[in-house]
Amino acid sequence: MARADGGFFDRCYEVVRQIPCGRVASYGQVAALMGEPRKARFVGFALHKSPGAAAGVPCHRVVFKDGMLAPGFAFGGPDAQRDLLEHEGVAFLQDGRVDMEHCQWLK
């Protein structure tokens, strides 16, 4: 059965699966890689509805373009995303944002 979203969610998950361990991408970057550069918010919605890491979708590797983390990270509370990223070696700035200069995938 075809999905009502035209496969947007599946395409989103496929891009997110490609983000390597220790790297992050922004919502807008994921949207652009999908060929949907104006749909960063839809990427956020898709990730909120995702099956998560258990299905091989490392949603924790997607952050805001300035390196801020999602305030209500869906998979374990607000500190879970940072914990997962730190475990993978992602560097953070003193203000709590991801160091995008050093950790962004496909600049």
Sequence and secondary structure as in RCSB ss.txt:
>XXXX:A:sequence
MARADGGFFDRCYEVVRQIPCGRVASYGQVAALMGEPRKARFVGFALHKSPGAAAGVPCHRVVFKDGMLAPGFAF
GGPDAQRDLLEHEGVAFLQDGRVDMEHCQWLK
>XXXX:A:secstr
   TTTTHHHHHHHHHHTS TT BEEHHHHHHHTT TT HHHHHHHHHTS  GGGT  GGGEE TTS   TT TT
TSTTHHHHHHHHTT  B TTS B HHHHBS  
